[in-house]
Amino acid sequence: MKKMVKTGGEFKEFIERQNLDASSQERLKLTTTKILERSELLNGNISSNCQLVVGEVQSGKTMSFTALTALAHENGFPLVVVLAGTKDQLLIQTADRLTKDLRAEGNGGANPWVMLVKPKRRDHNSNLRTIQRALSIWSEVDAPESFKPTVVITVLKNRACLDATTLLIEGLRSKINLSNYPVLIIDDEGDQAGLNLSWLTGEESTIYSAIGRLRNSLSHHSYVMYTATPQGPLLVNIEDALSPKYVTLLESGADYLGGNELFNEYDEYTRSIPDQEINQVFDTSSTAGIPNSLKQSVAYYLIALFVAQNRSYPKPISMLVHPSAQVSLHGKYEVWITNLLSAWETILREPEEFLYEKEKISFFQPALEELKKTCTIKDDWDLDAALKEIRWWISKIEVRVVNAETSNIHASEWLSKAGWILIGGNKLERGFTIENLAVTYMPRSTGVGNVDVIQQRGRFFGYKRKYKDLLRGWFFQDHIQAYVSYVDHENSIRTQLRSIDLGNQKLGDWRRKFLLDPIYQPVRNQVISLGISHRRLATFKQHMLFDPSILSYQESFKKKLYEYTNSLIKLPQDNRNDHANYYCPVNYELALELLADWPMSPENRVELDDLIWAIQSLADKDELKAANLVFMDWDPNTRKQITRDRSMLQFRANPERSPYEQVIANIFQGRSGRPGTGYLGDFEMTIPNAITIQIHLVKPFYEKTPKEPVYALGLIFPGTNDGFVIENKRRQ
């Protein structure tokens, strides 16, 4: 009998403290219960499965795994290990939030929590005594449930901390046998650092190996990976120890702003940094002047801060300056911004002076006009009066560099300032929470184009709808395009994962496929141990024409094709007279139906079905909603197609393929005749801004022996940047 999940006690109280509306409370309860059930640990099972929980950047994943921790406590889990990233800043942020949100500091009664942060080998004995004292009561048969605490160990994801934790767990065996109890390992940012980077050499990378040792010390556990960028875990080999069995999709609340809204639907969010500033924004020389776009963004931030303070939200208000991972550049930006604020603080004292008028007209007036595009501001709004007050607000702004060489920001500091301008690189990316981030200045390049890295820079995503009118981001155009492209990519992943989640299906049964422009990579290559291909929507040529099963469908398929020949139009770029290429428009649904019915070998069918999936996934793109059938070499007098002879490559069969799997060299005909008067070639036989479905009547030659003619498909897509990643083989 399936054990019912207990949803009272600490779990119920935690949810009630989150100030969520009724539907959000219910969604959190149901999702958390589902994750715990998928641990396969509730009926005394011996399990060590791995599961994936996918949210969005800055969407509430921490709330989810905190709720999971509370639910685990209510259902008899004595130990929860939380892998809290690779940086101390994130570890402290997570540990503090767990302690606060679980009320682990206690209330003077029986505390249900024992918190241990970043265990070290040198503290092994004292930590072991603490955990043994806390967990010893679990071994007593008559102990009331309310006296059994759950130990939460927050761990830095490096070998030293992971091994110190493993040593603690192994040391518990003399007092409590953890193999009798279920344990959760929660990996926050599960796609970061922990995956095997050495699979290609048959070895295990350092952190992956340390995670393996931790898991091996717990026979009765579930490894729960949380992430907003699941590309890595989804593209490891299915047999890998960290390949997830189940996936649970977290749905963001109504106030969440993500990539689709900020980069696709909301034209006013992004502002382009001019290409001519590309050298200036990275210039660390002592004589380098501040980029004009940076001054524009800071001026806008000051106007937004003034508005926020006068309407009382958001307070404080933050700006992120994220130029590069280079520490010396952070220092340069700190000097630029500090000097700029100091200069403006002085200039704004003297409204009668020329400099005041110059800066007002050059920066503050445009900033106000920019803000008016989205924020309701009265026509008689007095900019001079605002600047007079902004002068005083400047002194209440903290400019701080956050990188490996500087101090972190503690949660208690945020409210001590009216405004924050944070400058940094990698430390301000994955997992870092910036309170009320409204303005972003990010002159970074897209690097090698790993989309998971680009997406994790998106600290500007989050629950910001209340102050959406203040949001702005300055980027180079290629970075803006990367986020626009990511929207299709993320939507295609989430749509499929949602179906798998709702159907309670196993991820191992799903053939991986998702949209992605081929100029980007889903994740760094070291991680990808699953065989995949990265394709662009460009062309498809049916090249396997010897399968006898194709022949039996030719006559019926010909009748279907000829239904479209009553109103053919000659392609204008084909200047041949006796026979030429003729086309007719066909609607999107009929085109897909025709492609789905096209007779072809199983191998070609898999390839074409992948393309059909991509077309359907991009159905909102106008250029992929129109299609044309092109009858190649159509004779208008006989109303028939001329048959083309096509041979194998070098007229020889491939000895590594069966006769039915042999391929012809190319169904497309190239250019012929004189330039300007000759045939342009099949690749040019298209209609702009539509999918071209070329119908070729081909007589394939098996070596030198002609076979029966068949209708072969040539597919040409309009010039787009669309593409997709797909697993190479279907798994049985």
Buried (B, 14 or more C-beta within 10 A) or exposed (E): EEEEBBBEBBBBEBBEEBEBEEEBBEBBBEBBBBBBBBBBBBEEEEBBBBBBBBBBBBBBBBBBBBBBBBBBBBBBBBBBBBBBBBBBBBBBBBBBBBBEBBBBEEEEEEBBBBBBBBBEEEBBEEBBEBBBEBBEBBEEEEEEEEEBBBBBBBBBBBBEBBBBBBBBBBBBEEBBEBEEBBBBBBBBBBBBBBBBBEBEEEEBBEBBBBBBBBBEBBBBBBBBBBBBBBBBBBBBBBEBBBBBBBBBBBBBBEEBBBBBBBBBEBEBBBBEBEEEBEEBBBBBEEEBEBBBBBBBBBBBBBBBBBBBBEEEEBBBBBBBBBBBBEBEBBBBBBBBBEEBBEEBBBBBEEEEEEEBEEBBEBBBBBBBEBBBEBBEBEEEEEBEEBBEEBBEBBEEBBBBBBBEEBEBBEEEBBEEBBBBBBBBBBBBBBBBBBBBBBBBBBBBEBEEBBBBBBBBBBBBBBBBBEBBBBBBBBBBEEBBBBBBBBBBBBBBBBEBBBEBBEEEEEBEEBEBBBBBBBBBBBBBEBBBBBEBEBBBBBBBBBBBBBBEEBBEBBEEBBEBBEEBBEEBEBBEEBBBEEBBBBBBBBEBEEBBEBBEEBBBBEBBBBBBEBBBBBBEBBEEBEBBBBBBBBBBBBBEEEEBBEBBEBBBEEEEBEEEEEEBBBBBEBBBBEEEEEEEEEBBEBBEBBBEEBBBBBBBBBBBBBEEEEBEBBBBBBBBBBEBBBBBBBBEEEEE
